[in-house]
Amino acid sequence: MPVSTEVSLPPQVSPPQFALSALPPGALVGVEALAYPVLAGPDGVVVPRAVDELGAELGHDVLALLEVERATGRSGR
């Protein structure tokens, strides 16, 4: 009796839409998520200045949050 190799995938949701904007984070309306690169530096993570600006606007210390989450800036972490 042959073995079936078919794989049934669950229903998929629509992929997210991505857009780039030169607007400051506080000027964006209807945004559910913002994505910024987090890179590995010689003394810890390195983030763009925009990340600090966003954190200030939101009242959060983004670098402290990355430290709590043990972010390294390396791939996968």
Biopython code that builds the backbone (N, CA, C, O; Angstrom):
import numpy as np
from Bio.PDB.StructureBuilder import StructureBuilder

atoms = [
    (1, "MET", "N", (0.842, -1.171, 0.000)),
    (1, "MET", "CA", (0.000, 0.000, 0.000)),
    (1, "MET", "C", (0.899, 1.249, 0.000)),
    (1, "MET", "O", (1.773, 1.372, 0.858)),
    (2, "PRO", "N", (0.693, 2.185, -0.960)),
    (2, "PRO", "CA", (1.552, 3.379, -1.033)),
    (2, "PRO", "C", (1.310, 4.322, 0.142)),
    (2, "PRO", "O", (0.191, 4.439, 0.642)),
    (3, "VAL", "N", (2.379, 4.990, 0.574)),
    (3, "VAL", "CA", (2.305, 5.955, 1.664)),
    (3, "VAL", "C", (2.068, 7.335, 1.065)),
    (3, "VAL", "O", (2.770, 7.740, 0.139)),
    (4, "SER", "N", (1.094, 8.049, 1.583)),
    (4, "SER", "CA", (0.777, 9.391, 1.082)),
    (4, "SER", "C", (1.809, 10.392, 1.591)),
    (4, "SER", "O", (2.130, 10.414, 2.779)),
    (5, "THR", "N", (2.317, 11.208, 0.698)),
    (5, "THR", "CA", (3.284, 12.246, 1.082)),
    (5, "THR", "C", (2.652, 13.629, 1.025)),
    (5, "THR", "O", (3.341, 14.636, 1.187)),
    (6, "GLU", "N", (1.350, 13.682, 0.797)),
    (6, "GLU", "CA", (0.660, 14.976, 0.746)),
    (6, "GLU", "C", (0.610, 15.599, 2.136)),
    (6, "GLU", "O", (0.418, 14.915, 3.142)),
    (7, "VAL", "N", (0.785, 16.887, 2.160)),
    (7, "VAL", "CA", (0.734, 17.625, 3.423)),
    (7, "VAL", "C", (-0.422, 18.605, 3.337)),
    (7, "VAL", "O", (-0.529, 19.370, 2.379)),
    (8, "SER", "N", (-1.263, 18.580, 4.316)),
    (8, "SER", "CA", (-2.371, 19.526, 4.368)),
    (8, "SER", "C", (-1.980, 20.699, 5.252)),
    (8, "SER", "O", (-1.698, 20.522, 6.438)),
    (9, "LEU", "N", (-1.962, 21.871, 4.688)),
    (9, "LEU", "CA", (-1.626, 23.059, 5.461)),
    (9, "LEU", "C", (-2.894, 23.716, 5.993)),
    (9, "LEU", "O", (-3.936, 23.676, 5.340)),
    (10, "PRO", "N", (-2.809, 24.318, 7.170)),
    (10, "PRO", "CA", (-3.985, 25.022, 7.690)),
    (10, "PRO", "C", (-4.284, 26.239, 6.824)),
    (10, "PRO", "O", (-3.410, 26.708, 6.095)),
    (11, "PRO", "N", (-5.498, 26.752, 6.896)),
    (11, "PRO", "CA", (-5.818, 27.958, 6.127)),
    (11, "PRO", "C", (-4.859, 29.084, 6.505)),
    (11, "PRO", "O", (-4.502, 29.242, 7.672)),
    (12, "GLN", "N", (-4.456, 29.844, 5.528)),
    (12, "GLN", "CA", (-3.480, 30.914, 5.749)),
    (12, "GLN", "C", (-4.177, 32.268, 5.811)),
    (12, "GLN", "O", (-5.168, 32.509, 5.122)),
    (13, "VAL", "N", (-3.646, 33.128, 6.637)),
    (13, "VAL", "CA", (-4.122, 34.509, 6.672)),
    (13, "VAL", "C", (-3.371, 35.287, 5.609)),
    (13, "VAL", "O", (-2.312, 34.864, 5.144)),
    (14, "SER", "N", (-3.916, 36.405, 5.237)),
    (14, "SER", "CA", (-3.231, 37.244, 4.254)),
    (14, "SER", "C", (-1.902, 37.708, 4.821)),
    (14, "SER", "O", (-1.804, 38.000, 6.013)),
    (15, "PRO", "N", (-0.885, 37.779, 3.985)),
    (15, "PRO", "CA", (0.406, 38.256, 4.489)),
    (15, "PRO", "C", (0.311, 39.725, 4.891)),
    (15, "PRO", "O", (-0.496, 40.470, 4.335)),
    (16, "PRO", "N", (1.122, 40.140, 5.843)),
    (16, "PRO", "CA", (1.079, 41.548, 6.260)),
    (16, "PRO", "C", (1.533, 42.451, 5.123)),
    (16, "PRO", "O", (2.283, 42.038, 4.239)),
    (17, "GLN", "N", (1.067, 43.676, 5.167)),
    (17, "GLN", "CA", (1.503, 44.664, 4.192)),
    (17, "GLN", "C", (2.626, 45.478, 4.813)),
    (17, "GLN", "O", (2.552, 45.857, 5.981)),
    (18, "PHE", "N", (3.657, 45.744, 4.038)),
    (18, "PHE", "CA", (4.805, 46.495, 4.519)),
    (18, "PHE", "C", (4.907, 47.801, 3.743)),
    (18, "PHE", "O", (4.600, 47.862, 2.552)),
    (19, "ALA", "N", (5.340, 48.834, 4.434)),
    (19, "ALA", "CA", (5.551, 50.123, 3.779)),
    (19, "ALA", "C", (6.670, 50.858, 4.500)),
    (19, "ALA", "O", (6.860, 50.691, 5.705)),
    (20, "LEU", "N", (7.395, 51.658, 3.765)),
    (20, "LEU", "CA", (8.433, 52.508, 4.335)),
    (20, "LEU", "C", (7.911, 53.932, 4.357)),
    (20, "LEU", "O", (7.175, 54.343, 3.460)),
    (21, "SER", "N", (8.288, 54.679, 5.371)),
    (21, "SER", "CA", (7.823, 56.060, 5.479)),
    (21, "SER", "C", (8.921, 56.925, 6.071)),
    (21, "SER", "O", (9.677, 56.489, 6.939)),
    (22, "ALA", "N", (8.997, 58.141, 5.595)),
    (22, "ALA", "CA", (9.943, 59.109, 6.148)),
    (22, "ALA", "C", (9.302, 59.905, 7.284)),
    (22, "ALA", "O", (9.962, 60.735, 7.909)),
    (23, "LEU", "N", (8.021, 59.658, 7.555)),
    (23, "LEU", "CA", (7.334, 60.371, 8.630)),
    (23, "LEU", "C", (7.872, 59.948, 9.987)),
    (23, "LEU", "O", (8.309, 58.808, 10.146)),
    (24, "PRO", "N", (7.849, 60.849, 10.974)),
    (24, "PRO", "CA", (8.238, 60.429, 12.331)),
    (24, "PRO", "C", (7.189, 59.462, 12.882)),
    (24, "PRO", "O", (6.026, 59.538, 12.486)),
    (25, "PRO", "N", (7.568, 58.563, 13.777)),
    (25, "PRO", "CA", (6.633, 57.552, 14.282)),
    (25, "PRO", "C", (5.325, 58.132, 14.822)),
    (25, "PRO", "O", (4.267, 57.531, 14.640)),
    (26, "GLY", "N", (5.384, 59.289, 15.481)),
    (26, "GLY", "CA", (4.172, 59.882, 16.038)),
    (26, "GLY", "C", (3.192, 60.359, 14.992)),
    (26, "GLY", "O", (2.025, 60.596, 15.306)),
    (27, "ALA", "N", (3.636, 60.505, 13.749)),
    (27, "ALA", "CA", (2.761, 60.982, 12.676)),
    (27, "ALA", "C", (2.084, 59.830, 11.936)),
    (27, "ALA", "O", (1.226, 60.070, 11.087)),
    (28, "LEU", "N", (2.447, 58.599, 12.237)),
    (28, "LEU", "CA", (1.852, 57.449, 11.558)),
    (28, "LEU", "C", (0.515, 57.112, 12.197)),
    (28, "LEU", "O", (0.401, 57.047, 13.421)),
    (29, "VAL", "N", (-0.482, 56.901, 11.372)),
    (29, "VAL", "CA", (-1.824, 56.599, 11.847)),
    (29, "VAL", "C", (-2.241, 55.223, 11.317)),
    (29, "VAL", "O", (-1.970, 54.893, 10.162)),
    (30, "GLY", "N", (-2.891, 54.434, 12.150)),
    (30, "GLY", "CA", (-3.385, 53.132, 11.722)),
    (30, "GLY", "C", (-2.315, 52.074, 11.590)),
    (30, "GLY", "O", (-2.511, 51.082, 10.888)),
    (31, "VAL", "N", (-1.191, 52.263, 12.249)),
    (31, "VAL", "CA", (-0.087, 51.320, 12.169)),
    (31, "VAL", "C", (-0.186, 50.344, 13.344)),
    (31, "VAL", "O", (-0.348, 50.762, 14.490)),
    (32, "GLU", "N", (-0.088, 49.053, 13.056)),
    (32, "GLU", "CA", (-0.162, 48.052, 14.103)),
    (32, "GLU", "C", (1.203, 47.632, 14.620)),
    (32, "GLU", "O", (1.311, 47.122, 15.735)),
    (33, "ALA", "N", (2.232, 47.836, 13.837)),
    (33, "ALA", "CA", (3.582, 47.444, 14.249)),
    (33, "ALA", "C", (4.606, 48.287, 13.511)),
    (33, "ALA", "O", (4.394, 48.682, 12.365)),
    (34, "LEU", "N", (5.702, 48.555, 14.169)),
    (34, "LEU", "CA", (6.840, 49.225, 13.552)),
    (34, "LEU", "C", (8.016, 48.266, 13.635)),
    (34, "LEU", "O", (8.184, 47.569, 14.636)),
    (35, "ALA", "N", (8.827, 48.229, 12.591)),
    (35, "ALA", "CA", (9.981, 47.332, 12.583)),
    (35, "ALA", "C", (11.249, 48.137, 12.350)),
    (35, "ALA", "O", (11.331, 48.931, 11.413)),
    (36, "TYR", "N", (12.229, 47.926, 13.207)),
    (36, "TYR", "CA", (13.528, 48.586, 13.090)),
    (36, "TYR", "C", (14.612, 47.541, 13.242)),
    (36, "TYR", "O", (14.424, 46.557, 13.957)),
    (37, "PRO", "N", (15.743, 47.734, 12.584)),
    (37, "PRO", "CA", (16.833, 46.772, 12.759)),
    (37, "PRO", "C", (17.470, 46.901, 14.137)),
    (37, "PRO", "O", (17.587, 48.000, 14.681)),
    (38, "VAL", "N", (17.871, 45.788, 14.681)),
    (38, "VAL", "CA", (18.637, 45.729, 15.928)),
    (38, "VAL", "C", (19.897, 44.952, 15.578)),
    (38, "VAL", "O", (19.828, 43.772, 15.234)),
    (39, "LEU", "N", (21.038, 45.606, 15.666)),
    (39, "LEU", "CA", (22.299, 44.995, 15.243)),
    (39, "LEU", "C", (23.198, 44.702, 16.436)),
    (39, "LEU", "O", (23.071, 45.323, 17.492)),
    (40, "ALA", "N", (24.092, 43.764, 16.258)),
    (40, "ALA", "CA", (25.072, 43.440, 17.296)),
    (40, "ALA", "C", (26.233, 44.423, 17.180)),
    (40, "ALA", "O", (26.837, 44.556, 16.116)),
    (41, "GLY", "N", (26.540, 45.104, 18.273)),
    (41, "GLY", "CA", (27.667, 46.024, 18.310)),
    (41, "GLY", "C", (28.723, 45.521, 19.280)),
    (41, "GLY", "O", (28.492, 44.530, 19.973)),
    (42, "PRO", "N", (29.865, 46.171, 19.346)),
    (42, "PRO", "CA", (30.936, 45.711, 20.233)),
    (42, "PRO", "C", (30.562, 45.805, 21.717)),
    (42, "PRO", "O", (31.085, 45.052, 22.540)),
    (43, "ASP", "N", (29.661, 46.726, 22.054)),
    (43, "ASP", "CA", (29.268, 46.903, 23.458)),
    (43, "ASP", "C", (27.809, 46.554, 23.710)),
    (43, "ASP", "O", (27.224, 47.034, 24.681)),
    (44, "GLY", "N", (27.212, 45.733, 22.862)),
    (44, "GLY", "CA", (25.798, 45.378, 23.009)),
    (44, "GLY", "C", (25.039, 45.700, 21.739)),
    (44, "GLY", "O", (25.625, 45.857, 20.668)),
    (45, "VAL", "N", (23.719, 45.798, 21.874)),
    (45, "VAL", "CA", (22.902, 46.051, 20.688)),
    (45, "VAL", "C", (23.043, 47.491, 20.215)),
    (45, "VAL", "O", (23.300, 48.408, 20.995)),
    (46, "VAL", "N", (22.867, 47.651, 18.918)),
    (46, "VAL", "CA", (22.909, 48.967, 18.292)),
    (46, "VAL", "C", (21.586, 49.143, 17.556)),
    (46, "VAL", "O", (21.179, 48.279, 16.780)),
    (47, "VAL", "N", (20.923, 50.260, 17.802)),
    (47, "VAL", "CA", (19.654, 50.544, 17.136)),
    (47, "VAL", "C", (19.729, 51.912, 16.464)),
    (47, "VAL", "O", (20.507, 52.765, 16.893)),
    (48, "PRO", "N", (18.940, 52.133, 15.427)),
    (48, "PRO", "CA", (18.922, 53.447, 14.782)),
    (48, "PRO", "C", (18.411, 54.523, 15.741)),
    (48, "PRO", "O", (17.675, 54.226, 16.682)),
    (49, "ARG", "N", (18.799, 55.751, 15.500)),
    (49, "ARG", "CA", (18.346, 56.873, 16.318)),
    (49, "ARG", "C", (16.819, 56.935, 16.363)),
    (49, "ARG", "O", (16.241, 57.347, 17.369)),
    (50, "ALA", "N", (16.168, 56.527, 15.275)),
    (50, "ALA", "CA", (14.705, 56.554, 15.228)),
    (50, "ALA", "C", (14.085, 55.691, 16.325)),
    (50, "ALA", "O", (12.986, 55.985, 16.797)),
    (51, "VAL", "N", (14.780, 54.630, 16.734)),
    (51, "VAL", "CA", (14.268, 53.770, 17.801)),
    (51, "VAL", "C", (14.245, 54.535, 19.124)),
    (51, "VAL", "O", (13.277, 54.440, 19.879)),
    (52, "ASP", "N", (15.297, 55.286, 19.404)),
    (52, "ASP", "CA", (15.316, 56.111, 20.616)),
    (52, "ASP", "C", (14.225, 57.171, 20.564)),
    (52, "ASP", "O", (13.571, 57.440, 21.571)),
    (53, "GLU", "N", (14.025, 57.779, 19.385)),
    (53, "GLU", "CA", (12.982, 58.794, 19.230)),
    (53, "GLU", "C", (11.600, 58.188, 19.449)),
    (53, "GLU", "O", (10.750, 58.787, 20.108)),
    (54, "LEU", "N", (11.382, 57.006, 18.897)),
    (54, "LEU", "CA", (10.099, 56.333, 19.087)),
    (54, "LEU", "C", (9.881, 56.009, 20.561)),
    (54, "LEU", "O", (8.795, 56.232, 21.096)),
    (55, "GLY", "N", (10.910, 55.484, 21.211)),
    (55, "GLY", "CA", (10.799, 55.177, 22.636)),
    (55, "GLY", "C", (10.458, 56.410, 23.451)),
    (55, "GLY", "O", (9.635, 56.347, 24.365)),
    (56, "ALA", "N", (11.088, 57.533, 23.123)),
    (56, "ALA", "CA", (10.804, 58.781, 23.837)),
    (56, "ALA", "C", (9.350, 59.197, 23.628)),
    (56, "ALA", "O", (8.679, 59.623, 24.568)),
    (57, "GLU", "N", (8.869, 59.072, 22.394)),
    (57, "GLU", "CA", (7.478, 59.437, 22.109)),
    (57, "GLU", "C", (6.496, 58.545, 22.852)),
    (57, "GLU", "O", (5.438, 59.001, 23.286)),
    (58, "LEU", "N", (6.848, 57.273, 22.996)),
    (58, "LEU", "CA", (5.956, 56.324, 23.657)),
    (58, "LEU", "C", (6.190, 56.240, 25.163)),
    (58, "LEU", "O", (5.427, 55.590, 25.878)),
    (59, "GLY", "N", (7.243, 56.897, 25.642)),
    (59, "GLY", "CA", (7.541, 56.862, 27.069)),
    (59, "GLY", "C", (8.193, 55.563, 27.510)),
    (59, "GLY", "O", (8.021, 55.139, 28.652)),
    (60, "HIS", "N", (8.949, 54.922, 26.605)),
    (60, "HIS", "CA", (9.610, 53.654, 26.924)),
    (60, "HIS", "C", (11.101, 53.766, 26.662)),
    (60, "HIS", "O", (11.533, 54.493, 25.768)),
    (61, "ASP", "N", (11.880, 53.043, 27.444)),
    (61, "ASP", "CA", (13.310, 52.935, 27.207)),
    (61, "ASP", "C", (13.524, 51.673, 26.382)),
    (61, "ASP", "O", (13.607, 50.573, 26.929)),
    (62, "VAL", "N", (13.611, 51.833, 25.074)),
    (62, "VAL", "CA", (13.687, 50.692, 24.170)),
    (62, "VAL", "C", (14.934, 49.857, 24.437)),
    (62, "VAL", "O", (14.866, 48.628, 24.422)),
    (63, "LEU", "N", (16.069, 50.502, 24.682)),
    (63, "LEU", "CA", (17.291, 49.736, 24.950)),
    (63, "LEU", "C", (17.155, 48.902, 26.218)),
    (63, "LEU", "O", (17.652, 47.777, 26.275)),
    (64, "ALA", "N", (16.491, 49.439, 27.230)),
    (64, "ALA", "CA", (16.267, 48.663, 28.458)),
    (64, "ALA", "C", (15.362, 47.461, 28.165)),
    (64, "ALA", "O", (15.582, 46.370, 28.692)),
    (65, "LEU", "N", (14.356, 47.665, 27.334)),
    (65, "LEU", "CA", (13.472, 46.559, 26.964)),
    (65, "LEU", "C", (14.243, 45.480, 26.209)),
    (65, "LEU", "O", (14.056, 44.288, 26.455)),
    (66, "LEU", "N", (15.107, 45.901, 25.290)),
    (66, "LEU", "CA", (15.924, 44.932, 24.553)),
    (66, "LEU", "C", (16.849, 44.167, 25.496)),
    (66, "LEU", "O", (17.103, 42.980, 25.296)),
    (67, "GLU", "N", (17.348, 44.849, 26.521)),
    (67, "GLU", "CA", (18.211, 44.183, 27.504)),
    (67, "GLU", "C", (17.416, 43.155, 28.300)),
    (67, "GLU", "O", (17.885, 42.038, 28.518)),
    (68, "VAL", "N", (16.220, 43.526, 28.734)),
    (68, "VAL", "CA", (15.374, 42.595, 29.488)),
    (68, "VAL", "C", (15.059, 41.368, 28.645)),
    (68, "VAL", "O", (15.033, 40.247, 29.155)),
    (69, "GLU", "N", (14.820, 41.581, 27.357)),
    (69, "GLU", "CA", (14.502, 40.477, 26.449)),
    (69, "GLU", "C", (15.745, 39.730, 25.986)),
    (69, "GLU", "O", (15.653, 38.786, 25.201)),
    (70, "ARG", "N", (16.910, 40.156, 26.475)),
    (70, "ARG", "CA", (18.199, 39.543, 26.138)),
    (70, "ARG", "C", (18.477, 39.563, 24.625)),
    (70, "ARG", "O", (19.052, 38.626, 24.071)),
    (71, "ALA", "N", (18.058, 40.645, 23.983)),
    (71, "ALA", "CA", (18.337, 40.804, 22.555)),
    (71, "ALA", "C", (19.842, 40.959, 22.362)),
    (71, "ALA", "O", (20.515, 41.615, 23.157)),
    (72, "THR", "N", (20.352, 40.356, 21.313)),
    (72, "THR", "CA", (21.776, 40.429, 21.040)),
    (72, "THR", "C", (22.071, 41.153, 19.734)),
    (72, "THR", "O", (23.185, 41.631, 19.519)),
    (73, "GLY", "N", (21.065, 41.232, 18.857)),
    (73, "GLY", "CA", (21.282, 41.806, 17.540)),
    (73, "GLY", "C", (21.769, 40.775, 16.544)),
    (73, "GLY", "O", (21.858, 41.049, 15.348)),
    (74, "ARG", "N", (22.085, 39.589, 17.037)),
    (74, "ARG", "CA", (22.501, 38.506, 16.129)),
    (74, "ARG", "C", (21.254, 37.850, 15.546)),
    (74, "ARG", "O", (20.164, 37.961, 16.109)),
    (75, "SER", "N", (21.415, 37.187, 14.452)),
    (75, "SER", "CA", (20.309, 36.519, 13.783)),
    (75, "SER", "C", (19.594, 35.570, 14.734)),
    (75, "SER", "O", (20.224, 34.745, 15.396)),
    (76, "GLY", "N", (18.280, 35.692, 14.795)),
    (76, "GLY", "CA", (17.474, 34.808, 15.640)),
    (76, "GLY", "C", (17.383, 35.225, 17.083)),
    (76, "GLY", "O", (16.732, 34.534, 17.866)),
    (77, "ARG", "N", (17.998, 36.316, 17.477)),
    (77, "ARG", "CA", (17.964, 36.753, 18.871)),
    (77, "ARG", "C", (18.215, 38.223, 18.939)),
    (77, "ARG", "O", (18.229, 38.797, 20.028)),
]
sb = StructureBuilder()
sb.init_structure("model")
sb.init_model(0)
sb.init_chain("A")
sb.init_seg("    ")
for serial, (resi, resn, name, xyz) in enumerate(atoms, 1):
    if name == "N":
        sb.init_residue(resn, " ", resi, " ")
    sb.init_atom(name, np.array(xyz, "f"), 0.0, 1.0, " ", f" {name:<3s}", serial, name[0])
structure = sb.get_structure()
